[in-house]
Amino acid sequence: MTYWEELSLKQRKIIEGGDGPYIVNAGPGTGKTKTLIGRIAYLILNKKVYAERILCLTFTRKAAFEILDRLKLLDLSTLPFVNTFHGFAYEFLIKNGQNINLISDQERKKILENLLEKSNFKEFNLNKFSLIISNFKNGIYEASFQEKELIEKYDEELLKRNFIDFDDLIIKFDRFIEENKNKTRANEMFDYILIDEFQDTNIFQYNIVKKFLTPLNNLFVIGDPFQSIYSFRGASARIFDIFKTDFPNYKEETLDVNYRSSKNIVSLSNLIFSSNISSYSEQKGEIFLVETYDEYSEADFIIKTIDEKIGGTNLINVSDIEKSASFSDFAVIYRTHSLNKLLKKKLNKSGFPFQVVGEGAIFEEKEIEFVCLLLLYLNDESEDEFLRKIQRENNKDLFQDKLSQTRVFLNLPLSQLVQKIIEIWNINSTEDFSLFVGNIVQFDKDSDGLKRFAEYYKRLKQNEFYDYESDKITLLTMHAAKGLEFKHVFICGFEEGLIPYKKTGTLSEIEEEKKLFYVAVTRAKEELYLIKAINRDSKKTKESQFKKTIMSEFIKEIKDDWKKLFKKREIQMMQKRQMKIF
C-alpha cells in the first residue's frame, strides 16, 4: 500500500486543499504528522513547487527529524527546509553573515546558579529563574525591579563570554529582519510555510513567521487547541483565534478520527473535553481506576501488572517465555519528576529495563553528560563541546595529562573504558551511573563500540533521550509524553494536588492542568490505569477533582490488595528486627 492509499478521505481533502491561509484542527491520534507530510509531498510532487521554496517549522528537534526521516521514505529528489523556530533563526542569521555563539544548556545553568547563590532571591529555584528570564525577553512577563537587576547581571555574564541565549537568538532574528528588509527580502524566500503543533507557537514567533509570507499568504497551520500545554512559555490556544482575525479568508478543517486509541479511551478523552473525536479501532479497550495504599504499593502494583502482562515472573528465563507484551509497550506517566524516584529504585531492583525521557533522563545528569561528551571527543576530536566545557573548568596541563591517561584504555570494552574514566577524572559515581553503565554494555561486544555509542548518543539526544528502538519501560512526565503512544499506560498520582497540580488555582491554570491530563490519557492505545494512593509521603490524599468529569460505566474501579501487602511488609520488618537481635 502506498503512502497515498493509507490516507483517509478527510486527510486527502486537506492535503489537496487549495492555497491561502489554512487551519487544521488535529486531535490526538488523528494522523496529524501523516497529513502534514502528505501536504508537503503533494506540493512538491503534484503542484511542482520547488522544495527549497517550502518552509516547515516544528516545536521540537525530535519532530523536525521525524518529518525529515518520513519525507525521505517518499523518495523526493530534494527536501524542504524543516527545523524548529530557533534552528531556522540560527540558519538564517548565519547565512546572512551574522556571528552567532549560542550558550550551551550546561554553561547557562552554571551562570544562573552563580547568580542565584549571590542574590537574595531565596524563593527562586533554577527553573523558575530561567523561565522568568525567557518570558521577560519574550515580552510576556513584567519583571520586578530586583528581577530586572538580576536579568541585567545575567546578560552581562553572557556578554563577557561573547554568548547569546535562545531568547536572544529570536530577538536578534526579528531585529535583523526589520533592519535589513531590502537585503533579506524575507517575504520572497518561501512560497509555502507550514507550522506543526501550532498551539505551541507564541505570539512573538507567529509575528516573525508573518514577515516571511508572500502576498498569497500560503500559511498552513496544524495543531490541537486542547493540547496547548506550554502557557508558561507564552504559548496559548488563542493563537488560532488570532490567526482567524489576521486572515479572514482562512479555510478550516478538522481531523476527528482517532487511529491510535481504543473506543473507551477515546470516549474518556471526549469526557475531558467535548471534542467529538471518534475511534477507528474495533477494540473497546480497558480503563482502570486503581486505589492503592501508598507510593510503595503504587510502584509494586505497576511492576506486578507489567510482570503479568509480559508473561513471566523470572527475568532470568524471560527469553524462553512467549510474551504477550514487550517492555516497550508500557509507559508510566506522572505530573512531576518526584513521583519517579521510588519507582526507579523498585524497577532497578526488579531487573526490569526502563528509560526516563526528557528532563530527568540519566544522560542529562551532570556527571553522566560529562562522560558522554568525553566519549564523543575520544571518538572524534572535532566534537569540541567537551573541549570547551573542560578547558573552562580545569587546569590545561592537568586536562592534557588526564586525556593522555584515558587514551591508554581506548581498546577496552566500552563499559570498562567508562570505569577507567570515572577513576582517572575523579567522577562522583551517582546512583544512576549503574543504569548508565548497564545501558552501554550492549556496545562491549563490538570492536567499534566507541563509534557505535557516539552514533547512539547523538540519535538519543535528537529524540530528547527517548530510545524508540529499545525494549524498555518508559518513565516520563505529562509534558514529555506529548507525541508518543503506548499500548499500556499507567498515570501515577491521580490525586488532588498532583492531578491537577497543587500550585494551580485560577480557572486558566486548572484548564491547562486538564489539557495535561488529556495529553496523558490519549497516549494509551489499549489499556489505561489511573492510580490513586490513599497515602503519599505519609499524608492522606484527596480525590482528584477530575474524577467527577471522567467517571462512567466503562471505567472499572479496582482496589489493590494493599492489606495483604502491608502485612507482608510488617513480617519483613519483624524479620529484620530479629536479625539485629541475633
Disulfide bonds with the S-S distance in Angstrom:
none
